[in-house]
Amino acid sequence: MAAYRFFTEHVWPLLRDKFPEMRPTVVCAPDYLPYWHTPASLPEPPVDERIRLLGFVADVHPLYVEANLVLVPTTVLAGKNIKVLVAVAMRRAAVSASSGCAGLGLTHGHIPWIADTPEAFASSVAAIITDAHVARRWPKRPVSTPYVISTGEL
């Protein structure tokens, strides 16, 4: 839930109008709503019509293939950092909070770009999408298919 809220409440507002074709996809854990209900006291996460919110996905490989950018906005360390490892293995551009790639020995500016504030996260996303020099490092994908990966709890 923290990753979803960090992205939708703080990062997405900085990107939404700048990239009108962007359509993030969020992958959640199975049965994620109980995690949302308790601390947020809301019936379900508020969803923007441009954000595709999926529940549990058994095989995320097709989503990585489709993605032009993997976002890992985890604000707390939660288990293994498999999301970033898969992005690295599949040569997908990625932006991650430092907790999403902790312990992997990765450096900012490669895969992933590392950003912990909403402004730095949004600016990293924008740079990867718009800077031709940066974009040349990864396979071309349309800007309409960015991919957001949450932590296990949403």
C-alpha positions as CSV (number, residue, x, y, z in Angstrom):
1,M,0.0,0.0,0.0
2,A,2.8,2.4,0.8
3,A,4.3,2.0,-2.7
4,Y,1.0,2.6,-4.4
5,R,0.2,5.6,-2.3
6,F,3.7,7.1,-2.8
7,F,3.3,6.7,-6.5
8,T,-0.4,7.8,-6.9
9,E,-0.4,10.6,-4.3
10,H,3.1,12.1,-4.8
11,V,4.8,11.0,-8.1
12,W,1.8,10.5,-10.5
13,P,0.6,14.1,-10.1
14,L,4.0,15.3,-11.3
15,L,3.8,13.1,-14.4
16,R,0.2,12.9,-15.3
17,D,-0.2,16.1,-17.3
18,K,3.3,16.0,-18.7
19,F,2.8,12.6,-20.3
20,P,-0.9,12.3,-21.3
21,E,-0.3,9.0,-23.1
22,M,1.2,7.3,-20.0
23,R,-0.9,4.4,-18.7
24,P,0.7,2.8,-15.7
25,T,-0.1,-0.8,-14.7
26,V,0.0,-1.7,-11.0
27,V,0.5,-5.3,-9.9
28,C,-0.7,-6.1,-6.4
29,A,-0.5,-9.0,-4.0
30,P,-3.3,-11.5,-3.8
31,D,-6.1,-10.2,-1.5
32,Y,-4.6,-6.8,-1.2
33,L,-7.8,-4.9,-0.1
34,P,-7.5,-5.9,3.7
35,Y,-4.1,-4.2,3.7
36,W,-5.7,-1.1,2.3
37,H,-8.8,-1.1,4.6
38,T,-7.1,-1.0,7.9
39,P,-4.6,1.8,7.8
40,A,-6.3,3.9,5.2
41,S,-9.9,3.4,6.4
42,L,-11.1,3.4,2.8
43,P,-13.1,0.8,1.0
44,E,-10.6,0.5,-1.8
45,P,-7.7,2.4,-3.3
46,P,-8.6,5.5,-5.3
47,V,-7.8,4.7,-8.9
48,D,-7.1,7.1,-11.7
49,E,-8.8,6.1,-14.9
50,R,-5.4,6.0,-16.6
51,I,-3.9,3.6,-14.0
52,R,-4.7,-0.1,-14.6
53,L,-4.8,-1.8,-11.2
54,L,-4.3,-5.6,-11.3
55,G,-4.6,-8.1,-8.5
56,F,-2.1,-10.9,-8.2
57,V,-0.4,-11.9,-11.4
58,A,1.1,-15.4,-11.4
59,D,3.4,-14.7,-14.4
60,V,4.6,-11.1,-14.7
61,H,6.9,-11.9,-17.6
62,P,4.4,-10.7,-20.3
63,L,4.0,-7.5,-18.4
64,Y,7.8,-6.9,-18.4
65,V,7.9,-7.7,-22.1
66,E,5.1,-5.1,-22.7
67,A,6.7,-2.5,-20.4
68,N,8.8,0.4,-21.6
69,L,9.6,1.4,-18.0
70,V,9.5,-0.5,-14.7
71,L,8.8,1.6,-11.6
72,V,9.5,0.3,-8.1
73,P,8.3,2.9,-5.7
74,T,8.7,0.9,-2.6
75,T,9.2,3.1,0.4
76,V,10.2,0.3,2.8
77,L,12.4,-2.7,2.3
78,A,10.1,-5.7,1.7
79,G,11.8,-9.0,1.1
80,K,13.9,-9.7,-2.0
81,N,14.2,-7.0,-4.6
82,I,13.2,-9.3,-7.4
83,K,11.4,-6.6,-9.3
84,V,14.6,-4.7,-10.0
85,L,16.5,-7.9,-10.7
86,V,13.9,-8.9,-13.4
87,A,14.1,-5.4,-14.9
88,V,17.9,-5.7,-15.1
89,A,17.7,-9.2,-16.6
90,M,15.2,-8.2,-19.2
91,R,17.0,-5.0,-20.0
92,R,14.1,-2.8,-19.1
93,A,14.5,0.8,-18.0
94,A,13.7,1.1,-14.4
95,V,13.3,3.7,-11.7
96,S,13.4,2.5,-8.1
97,A,13.4,3.9,-4.6
98,S,16.6,2.9,-2.8
99,S,14.7,0.4,-0.7
100,G,13.6,-1.4,-3.9
101,C,17.1,-2.2,-4.9
102,A,18.9,-2.2,-1.5
103,G,21.7,-4.7,-1.3
104,L,22.0,-5.3,-5.0
105,G,25.1,-3.2,-5.5
106,L,23.4,-1.1,-8.2
107,T,24.3,2.5,-8.9
108,H,22.0,5.4,-10.0
109,G,21.9,6.1,-13.7
110,H,22.1,2.6,-15.0
111,I,19.4,0.0,-14.4
112,P,17.8,1.3,-12.3
113,W,17.7,5.0,-11.8
114,I,17.4,5.4,-8.0
115,A,15.2,8.1,-6.5
116,D,13.7,8.5,-3.1
117,T,11.7,11.8,-3.3
118,P,8.6,12.3,-5.4
119,E,10.4,15.0,-7.4
120,A,13.5,12.9,-8.0
121,F,11.4,9.9,-8.9
122,A,9.2,11.8,-11.4
123,S,12.2,13.6,-12.9
124,S,14.0,10.2,-13.4
125,V,10.9,8.9,-15.1
126,A,10.7,12.0,-17.3
127,A,14.4,11.8,-18.2
128,I,14.2,8.2,-19.3
129,I,11.1,8.9,-21.4
130,T,12.3,12.1,-23.0
131,D,16.1,12.1,-23.2
132,A,17.2,10.5,-26.4
133,H,20.7,9.7,-25.0
134,V,19.2,7.9,-22.0
135,A,16.4,6.2,-24.0
136,R,18.9,4.7,-26.4
137,R,20.1,2.2,-23.8
138,W,16.8,0.3,-23.7
139,P,14.5,-1.2,-26.4
140,K,11.9,1.1,-27.7
141,R,8.4,0.8,-26.3
142,P,5.5,3.3,-26.7
143,V,5.1,5.7,-23.8
144,S,1.6,4.4,-23.1
145,T,2.9,1.2,-21.5
146,P,4.9,2.1,-18.4
147,Y,4.6,-0.6,-15.7
148,V,4.4,0.0,-12.0
149,I,5.3,-2.8,-9.7
150,S,4.2,-2.5,-6.1
151,T,5.6,-4.2,-3.1
152,G,3.7,-7.4,-2.1
153,E,1.0,-5.6,-0.1
154,L,0.0,-2.9,-2.8
